[in-house]
Amino acid sequence: MAWIKTVNEDEAEGYVEKAYKSTMRSWGGVDNIVKSASLSPAGLRSMMTFYQGVMHGDCDITLAQREMIAVTVSVLNECHY
């Protein structure tokens, strides 16, 4: 659970609802990193655009390599994601 106020999946509207639907996990929820920007739809849109560019943009690094970099950074930051 996030330690900041967020919009729950069942309360999401507009762009937040759209972003939640596109990032819904198999367990039926949305990752807290996405929820962390849910109070600012414009901020959430910017975060999602950035994520799409970094993880799926045109680059010589494969998606698997990008995921490995993300995991390494999370470990170094002592982040449980």
DSSP file (Angstrom, degrees, kcal/mol; ACC not computed):
  #  RESIDUE AA STRUCTURE BP1 BP2  ACC     N-H-->O    O-->H-N    N-H-->O    O-->H-N    TCO  KAPPA ALPHA  PHI   PSI    X-CA   Y-CA   Z-CA
    1    1 A M              0   0    0      0, 0.0     2,-0.1     0, 0.0    31,-0.0   0.000 360.0 360.0 360.0 138.2    0.0    0.0    0.0
    2    2 A A        -     0   0    0      1,-0.1     4,-0.1     2,-0.1    31,-0.0  -0.411 360.0-141.0 -70.7 150.4    1.2    3.5   -0.8
    3    3 A W  S    S+     0   0    0     -2,-0.1     2,-0.3     2,-0.1    -1,-0.1   0.400  81.7  69.4 -93.3   1.5    1.9    5.8    2.1
    4    4 A I  S    S-     0   0    0      1,-0.0     2,-0.2     0, 0.0    -2,-0.1  -0.782 100.1 -85.6-114.3 162.1    0.5    8.8    0.3
    5    5 A K        +     0   0    0     -2,-0.3     2,-0.3    31,-0.0    34,-0.2  -0.473  57.1 169.1 -67.2 133.9   -3.1    9.6   -0.7
    6    6 A T        -     0   0    0     -2,-0.2     2,-0.5    -4,-0.1    30,-0.1  -0.897  39.8 -99.8-138.5 167.4   -3.9    7.9   -4.1
    7    7 A V        -     0   0    0     28,-0.4     5,-0.1    -2,-0.3    31,-0.1  -0.821  40.5-130.8 -90.0 125.1   -7.0    7.3   -6.2
    8    8 A N    >>  -     0   0    0     -2,-0.5     3,-1.6     1,-0.1     4,-0.8  -0.347  21.9-110.2 -71.7 157.1   -8.2    3.7   -5.8
    9    9 A E  G >4 S+     0   0    0      1,-0.3     3,-0.8     2,-0.2    -1,-0.1   0.879 118.5  51.2 -54.9 -41.6   -9.0    1.6   -8.9
   10   10 A D  G 34 S+     0   0    0      1,-0.2    -1,-0.3     3,-0.0     7,-0.0   0.545 112.4  47.1 -78.1  -5.3  -12.7    1.7   -8.2
   11   11 A E  G <4 S+     0   0    0     -3,-1.6    -1,-0.2     2,-0.0    -2,-0.2   0.447  83.3 121.0-109.2  -5.2  -12.7    5.5   -7.9
   12   12 A A    <<  +     0   0    0     -4,-0.8     2,-0.3    -3,-0.8    -3,-0.0  -0.321  36.3 177.7 -68.0 141.1  -10.6    6.4  -10.9
   13   13 A E    >>  -     0   0    0     -2,-0.0     3,-1.1     4,-0.0     4,-0.9  -0.928  44.5  -7.5-136.5 160.9  -12.2    8.6  -13.6
   14   14 A G  H 3> S-     0   0    0     -2,-0.3     4,-2.0     1,-0.3     3,-0.1  -0.204 128.3  -5.5  58.5-135.5  -11.0   10.2  -16.9
   15   15 A Y  H 3> S+     0   0    0      1,-0.2     4,-3.0     2,-0.2    -1,-0.3   0.858 134.3  58.4 -63.3 -35.1   -7.3    9.8  -17.8
   16   16 A V  H <> S+     0   0    0     -3,-1.1     4,-2.6     1,-0.2    -1,-0.2   0.926 107.3  47.4 -61.0 -43.7   -6.6    8.1  -14.4
   17   17 A E  H  X S+     0   0    0     -4,-0.9     4,-2.6     2,-0.2    -1,-0.2   0.914 112.2  50.0 -61.6 -43.0   -9.1    5.4  -15.2
   18   18 A K  H  X S+     0   0    0     -4,-2.0     4,-1.9     2,-0.2    -2,-0.2   0.923 112.1  47.2 -61.8 -44.8   -7.6    4.9  -18.6
   19   19 A A  H  X S+     0   0    0     -4,-3.0     4,-1.0     1,-0.2    -2,-0.2   0.905 111.9  50.8 -64.4 -41.3   -4.1    4.7  -17.3
   20   20 A Y  H >X S+     0   0    0     -4,-2.6     3,-0.8    -5,-0.2     4,-0.7   0.932 109.4  50.3 -61.7 -45.8   -5.2    2.2  -14.6
   21   21 A K  H >< S+     0   0    0     -4,-2.6     3,-0.5     1,-0.2    -1,-0.2   0.874 110.6  49.9 -61.6 -36.2   -6.9    0.0  -17.1
   22   22 A S  H 3< S+     0   0    0     -4,-1.9    -1,-0.2     1,-0.2    -2,-0.2   0.662 119.1  37.1 -78.3 -14.2   -3.8    0.0  -19.4
   23   23 A T  H << S+     0   0    0     -4,-1.0     8,-0.4    -3,-0.8    -1,-0.2   0.278  80.8 138.8-118.9  10.1   -1.6   -1.0  -16.5
   24   24 A M    <<  -     0   0    0     -4,-0.7     6,-0.2    -3,-0.5     2,-0.1  -0.324  45.2-137.9 -59.2 132.8   -3.8   -3.3  -14.5
   25   25 A R    >   -     0   0    0      4,-3.2     3,-2.2     1,-0.1    -1,-0.1  -0.446  23.9-103.6 -90.0 165.2   -1.9   -6.4  -13.2
   26   26 A S  T 3  S+     0   0    0      1,-0.3    -1,-0.1     2,-0.1    -2,-0.1   0.731 119.5  63.4 -61.8 -22.9   -3.1  -10.0  -13.3
   27   27 A W  T 3  S-     0   0    0      2,-0.2    -1,-0.3     1,-0.0     3,-0.1   0.449 121.2-105.9 -83.2   0.4   -3.8   -9.8   -9.5
   28   28 A G  S <  S+     0   0    0     -3,-2.2     2,-0.2     1,-0.3    -2,-0.1   0.571  84.8  91.3  92.7  10.1   -6.5   -7.1  -10.3
   29   29 A G        -     0   0    0     -6,-0.1    -4,-3.2    -4,-0.0     2,-0.4  -0.733  69.7-112.2-129.8 179.8   -4.7   -4.0   -9.1
   30   30 A V        -     0   0    0     -2,-0.2    -6,-0.1    -6,-0.2   -21,-0.1  -0.909  39.9-101.9-114.7 140.2   -2.4   -1.2  -10.2
   31   31 A D    >>  -     0   0    0     -8,-0.4     4,-1.9    -2,-0.4     3,-1.0  -0.289  27.7-123.4 -60.1 143.5    1.2   -0.8   -9.1
   32   32 A N  H 3> S+     0   0    0      1,-0.3     4,-2.2     2,-0.2    -1,-0.1   0.781 108.9  66.5 -61.2 -27.8    1.7    1.9   -6.5
   33   33 A I  H 34 S+     0   0    0      2,-0.2     4,-0.3     1,-0.2    -1,-0.3   0.878 106.6  42.1 -62.5 -35.5    4.2    3.7   -8.7
   34   34 A V  H X4 S+     0   0    0     -3,-1.0     3,-1.4     1,-0.2    -2,-0.2   0.914 113.7  51.8 -72.9 -45.0    1.4    4.4  -11.1
   35   35 A K  H >< S+     0   0    0     -4,-1.9     3,-2.1     1,-0.3   -28,-0.4   0.784  92.8  75.8 -62.4 -27.3   -1.0    5.3   -8.3
   36   36 A S  T 3< S+     0   0    0     -4,-2.2    -1,-0.3     1,-0.3     3,-0.2   0.749 102.1  39.3 -60.0 -23.4    1.5    7.7   -6.8
   37   37 A A  T X  S+     0   0    0     -3,-1.4     3,-1.6    -4,-0.3     7,-0.5   0.273  84.6 107.1-105.2   9.7    0.7   10.3   -9.5
   38   38 A S  T <   +     0   0    0     -3,-2.1    -1,-0.1     1,-0.3    -2,-0.1   0.699  69.6  62.0 -68.4 -20.1   -3.1    9.6   -9.5
   39   39 A L  T 3  S+     0   0    0     -4,-0.3    -1,-0.3     1,-0.2    -2,-0.1   0.615 106.1  50.0 -79.3 -10.7   -4.0   12.9   -7.8
   40   40 A S    <>  -     0   0    0     -3,-1.6     4,-2.9     1,-0.1     5,-0.2  -0.825  65.8-173.7-127.3  91.8   -2.5   14.8  -10.8
   41   41 A P  H  > S+     0   0    0      0, 0.0     4,-2.5     0, 0.0     5,-0.2   0.866  89.2  51.9 -53.9 -38.1   -3.8   13.5  -14.1
   42   42 A A  H  > S+     0   0    0      2,-0.2     4,-2.1     1,-0.2     5,-0.1   0.910 111.7  46.6 -65.4 -40.6   -1.4   15.7  -16.0
   43   43 A G  H  > S+     0   0    0     -3,-0.2     4,-2.5     2,-0.2    -1,-0.2   0.892 112.0  50.6 -65.9 -40.1    1.5   14.4  -13.9
   44   44 A L  H  X S+     0   0    0     -4,-2.9     4,-2.7    -7,-0.5    -2,-0.2   0.908 109.2  51.5 -63.9 -42.1    0.3   10.8  -14.4
   45   45 A R  H  X S+     0   0    0     -4,-2.5     4,-2.3    -5,-0.2    -2,-0.2   0.920 111.4  47.5 -60.7 -43.9    0.1   11.4  -18.2
   46   46 A S  H  X S+     0   0    0     -4,-2.1     4,-2.4     2,-0.2    -2,-0.2   0.908 112.2  49.6 -63.6 -42.1    3.6   12.8  -18.2
   47   47 A M  H  X S+     0   0    0     -4,-2.5     4,-2.6     1,-0.2    -2,-0.2   0.909 112.0  47.7 -63.8 -42.1    4.9    9.9  -16.2
   48   48 A M  H  X S+     0   0    0     -4,-2.7     4,-2.6     2,-0.2    -2,-0.2   0.883 111.4  50.5 -68.1 -37.7    3.2    7.3  -18.4
   49   49 A T  H  X S+     0   0    0     -4,-2.3     4,-2.1    -5,-0.2    -2,-0.2   0.919 112.1  47.8 -64.0 -43.5    4.6    9.1  -21.6
   50   50 A F  H  X S+     0   0    0     -4,-2.4     4,-2.7     2,-0.2     5,-0.2   0.933 111.9  49.8 -61.6 -47.1    8.1    9.0  -20.1
   51   51 A Y  H  X S+     0   0    0     -4,-2.6     4,-3.1     1,-0.2     5,-0.4   0.926 110.0  50.3 -58.4 -46.9    7.8    5.3  -19.1
   52   52 A Q  H  X S+     0   0    0     -4,-2.6     4,-2.2     1,-0.2     5,-0.3   0.906 112.7  47.5 -59.7 -41.9    6.6    4.4  -22.6
   53   53 A G  H  X S+     0   0    0     -4,-2.1     4,-1.1     3,-0.2    -1,-0.2   0.917 116.5  42.2 -65.4 -43.9    9.5    6.2  -24.1
   54   54 A V  H  < S+     0   0    0     -4,-2.7    -2,-0.2     1,-0.2    -1,-0.2   0.928 125.9  31.6 -69.4 -45.8   12.1    4.7  -21.8
   55   55 A M  H  < S+     0   0    0     -4,-3.1    -3,-0.2    -5,-0.2    -2,-0.2   0.758 136.6  19.5 -88.9 -25.0   10.8    1.2  -21.8
   56   56 A H  H  < S+     0   0    0     -4,-2.2    -3,-0.2    -5,-0.4    -2,-0.2   0.350  94.0 114.1-128.9   5.0    9.3    0.9  -25.3
   57   57 A G  S  < S-     0   0    0     -4,-1.1     2,-0.4    -5,-0.3    -4,-0.1  -0.194  82.5 -72.4 -74.6 170.7   11.0    3.7  -27.3
   58   58 A D  S    S+     0   0    0      2,-0.1     2,-0.3     0, 0.0    -1,-0.1  -0.497  77.9 131.9 -67.4 117.5   13.4    3.2  -30.3
   59   59 A C        -     0   0    0     -2,-0.4    -5,-0.0     2,-0.1     0, 0.0  -0.982  64.9-121.4-164.2 155.4   16.7    2.0  -28.8
   60   60 A D  S    S+     0   0    0     -2,-0.3     2,-0.4     2,-0.1    -2,-0.1   0.589  88.5  93.3 -79.6 -10.6   19.3   -0.7  -29.3
   61   61 A I  S    S-     0   0    0      1,-0.1    -2,-0.1     4,-0.0     5,-0.0  -0.711  79.2-126.5 -85.6 130.9   18.8   -2.0  -25.7
   62   62 A T     >  -     0   0    0     -2,-0.4     4,-2.3     1,-0.1     5,-0.2  -0.248  20.4-111.0 -71.7 163.1   16.2   -4.8  -25.6
   63   63 A L  H  > S+     0   0    0      1,-0.2     4,-2.5     2,-0.2     5,-0.2   0.897 120.3  54.4 -60.6 -40.4   13.2   -4.7  -23.3
   64   64 A A  H  > S+     0   0    0      1,-0.2     4,-2.1     2,-0.2    -1,-0.2   0.906 108.8  48.0 -60.6 -41.5   14.8   -7.5  -21.2
   65   65 A Q  H  > S+     0   0    0      2,-0.2     4,-2.2     1,-0.2    -1,-0.2   0.896 110.6  51.4 -66.0 -39.9   17.9   -5.4  -20.8
   66   66 A R  H  X S+     0   0    0     -4,-2.3     4,-2.3     1,-0.2    -2,-0.2   0.908 109.8  49.8 -63.0 -41.3   15.8   -2.3  -19.8
   67   67 A E  H  X S+     0   0    0     -4,-2.5     4,-2.5     2,-0.2    -1,-0.2   0.893 109.1  52.0 -64.2 -39.8   14.0   -4.4  -17.2
   68   68 A M  H  X S+     0   0    0     -4,-2.1     4,-2.3     2,-0.2    -2,-0.2   0.894 109.5  49.6 -64.1 -39.2   17.3   -5.6  -15.8
   69   69 A I  H  X S+     0   0    0     -4,-2.2     4,-2.5     2,-0.2    -2,-0.2   0.924 110.8  50.2 -63.0 -44.6   18.5   -2.0  -15.5
   70   70 A A  H  X S+     0   0    0     -4,-2.3     4,-2.3     1,-0.2    -2,-0.2   0.902 111.4  48.0 -61.2 -42.1   15.3   -1.1  -13.7
   71   71 A V  H  X S+     0   0    0     -4,-2.5     4,-2.5     2,-0.2    -1,-0.2   0.918 111.3  50.7 -65.3 -43.2   15.6   -3.9  -11.3
   72   72 A T  H  X S+     0   0    0     -4,-2.3     4,-2.6     1,-0.2    -2,-0.2   0.920 111.1  48.1 -61.2 -44.8   19.3   -3.1  -10.6
   73   73 A V  H  X S+     0   0    0     -4,-2.5     4,-2.0     1,-0.2    -1,-0.2   0.909 111.0  51.3 -62.9 -42.0   18.4    0.6   -9.9
   74   74 A S  H  <>S+     0   0    0     -4,-2.3     5,-3.3     2,-0.2    -2,-0.2   0.914 110.8  48.1 -61.4 -42.7   15.6   -0.5   -7.6
   75   75 A V  H ><5S+     0   0    0     -4,-2.5     3,-1.6     1,-0.2    -2,-0.2   0.934 111.2  49.8 -63.3 -46.0   17.9   -2.8   -5.7
   76   76 A L  H 3<5S+     0   0    0     -4,-2.6    -1,-0.2     1,-0.3    -2,-0.2   0.831 112.8  47.6 -62.4 -31.5   20.5    0.0   -5.4
   77   77 A N  T 3<5S-     0   0    0     -4,-2.0    -1,-0.3    -5,-0.2    -2,-0.2   0.386 112.9-121.8 -87.4   3.2   17.8    2.3   -4.1
   78   78 A E  T < 5 +     0   0    0     -3,-1.6     2,-0.4     1,-0.2    -3,-0.2   0.883  59.7 154.2  54.8  41.6   16.6   -0.3   -1.7
   79   79 A C      < -     0   0    0     -5,-3.3    -1,-0.2    -6,-0.1    -2,-0.1  -0.863  45.5-143.7-101.5 131.1   13.2   -0.2   -3.3
   80   80 A H              0   0    0     -2,-0.4    -1,-0.1     1,-0.3    -5,-0.1   0.523 360.0 360.0 -75.9  -2.9   11.0   -3.3   -3.1
   81   81 A Y              0   0    0     -7,-0.1    -1,-0.3   -50,-0.0    -7,-0.1   0.498 360.0 360.0 -71.8 360.0    9.6   -2.7   -6.6
